[in-house]
């Protein structure tokens, strides 16, 4: 019986960079989709227009940057099921 040399199927030296790139791409796609859905809801539903009228100033302007950062981290940290 001949001994076969083990060759790993994953290049573990580059896996961190590849995984990070995959997470960033998936996160970017998620952000675009969520913002598009929220825009459509806010524009075309009564509830969405009411919600935006009440909370819109919270998400607009220079002071809203921490709010958007928190929203992005919440999307990024969502557990996978």
N, C-alpha and C positions, 0 to 999 in steps of 0.2 A: 504494500500500500504506500503510495507516494504522499509526501507531506506537501500540502498546498500552502503557499504564502498568503497570509491574510492581508487583504487590501481593504481599507475602510471605504464605505460608500459615501461618506460625508467628509469634506475637507474642513476639519475642526479648526484649523488655523484661520479660516476666513468666515466661519459661521457667524460670529458676532456681528461683523460688518454686514453680511448678507441679511441676517435677521433684523438688524436695525433698519436697513434700507426697506425691507418688506413692511415693517411696522409703519414707517413714515409714509410709504405709498398708500397703504390701507387707511391710515389716519387721514391723509389728504382726500382720498375718495370719500370717506365717511363725512368729513367736514363739508365738502361740496354738496353731497346728497342731503345732509341734514339742513343746511342753509337753504337749499332749493325747496325742500318740502316746507320749511317754516315760512319762506317767502310766499309760496302758493297758498298756504293756510291763512297767513296774515292778509293776503290780498283778496282772496275769493270767498272767505267765509265770514259770517257775521261775528262769530265768536273771535276769530282771528283779528278782525278790525277793532273789536272792543278791547281785546287784550293788548294790542299794540298801542291804542290810544292811552291806556292806563300805564303801561310799562315801557313804552317806546323811548322815553327820555333816559331811562336807566341804561339802555344799550347804545346810545348815540353820544358822540362827542369825545373829547380827549379824556374826560374822567371815566369813560367806560372801558378803558384798556384793561384794568384789573378784572373787570367782570368777564370780558372775553377770554382772558388768560385762564380764569377759573373754569369757564365753559369748555375750553379746549382741553384742559387737564382732566376734566370729568369725562369727556369723550375718549380721551386716550387711556384712562385708567379703567374703563368699563371692563368687567370680568367677562371672559369668554365662556360660553356655555356649551 
